[in-house]
């Protein structure tokens, strides 16, 4: 856990791309040659999720849903459109079915575009690429 917090708060982050999702922040960044995906709240001591994208399997389930498999954790990134607003939720599952954490909130159209383009860069699907 301490290593994950150090990674998120690292001063060595490169290529930082972020998306505001309500009171949470989603970041894509590089540290020491490894690409990461994280979602967290700004204030210290809050919960977070961190996935190393280089060693993960990223799938595009639909236009509005992605899945990241990393070890025994599965992250589902879902986008919902309700009443003219886009909402994004990231849920972390243990063993693919046991929900551990759920984060998210309202996201702008620019944030939604950033989120999708960064996740699509890691999807291996012959139909998409």
N, C-alpha and C positions, 0 to 999 in steps of 0.2 A: 504494500500500500504506500509506503514512504517513497518508493521508487516512482510510482505513478504520480504522486503529488509533485515530486521534483521534476518529472517530465513536463507536466502541465505548466508549472511555474518557472520552467527553465528560461534562462536568458540567452540560450543558444538556439532558440527556435528560428527556423527559416521558412520562407514561403508561407506565411500565415494567411489563411483565408477564413473568415468567420461569418456566422449568420446569427442574428439575434432571434431568439424564439421565446417570446414573452420575457420572463425574468431569467431565462437560461441563455447561455451562449454556446453555440456549436462551433468548433474550430477544426480545421484541417491544417496540419503543419508538419515540418520535418525537423528532426533532431538526430544528429550524428548519422545521417543517411537513411534513417527510417521514417516512413510516413505514418502519421497518427490521425485518428478521428477521436474527438472528445466532446462531451457535453457536460456543462457544469453551471452552477450559480456563481455570481461574482464574489459574494462575501466568503470569507475564510471559514473553514469547518463544514462547509456544505457538501452534499453528496455529489458524485461525479461518475462518469463512465469513460473509460479510455480503451481504445482498440488500436492495435498496430496493423495498419492496412497492408503492409508488405507481406505479412504472413497469413492474411485472412482471405477468405473466399467471399467475394461480394457478388450478390445476385440482384437482378432487377425483376421483382415479382410482377409488377404492373407499372403503369405510368406514375403512380403515386405511392409506390411501396418498394423499399429496398431491404435486403437482408445481409447482414455481415456475420459470418461465422468465424469465431476465433477461439480455438481450444474448446472448452466446455460451455462457452458463452455464445449466445445468439443475440444480435441486436436487430430489431426491426424498426425501420424508419418509415413512418406513415404520414402522408399528407392528406388532410381532409379540407374540403371547401364547404363552408357553412355560412350562410347569410352574407355572402360577398367577401368573406375573410378566409385566408388560408391558415390552417393550423398544422403544425408539425409535432409529432410525438415520437420519441425514441424510447423503446421499451427493451430492457435487457432481460433475457431469459437464461436460466441455468438449464442445461441439457435440452434446450429447445422448447421446453414447455412450462417451466416453473418461473413465473414473472418475479424478478428481483427489484427492479427500479423502473419508474416511468417518469420521463421528463418531457417538457415541451411547452408550447404556447403559440401565440400568433406570430406569423412570419410575413415579411413584405414580399412583393413579387420579385424584387432584386435578390433577396435572401433565398427565396425558393429556387431561383435560377442558379445561384451559386451552389446551393446544396445539391441539386440534381447533377450539375455538370461535374462537381468534384467526385460524387459517388459513381457516376457513369464512367469516369476515367479508370476505375478499378474493376468494372464489370467485364468478365470474359464471356461474351455471347456473340457468336458469329453473325447473328442477325442485326445486332446493334452496331458493331464495329465495321 
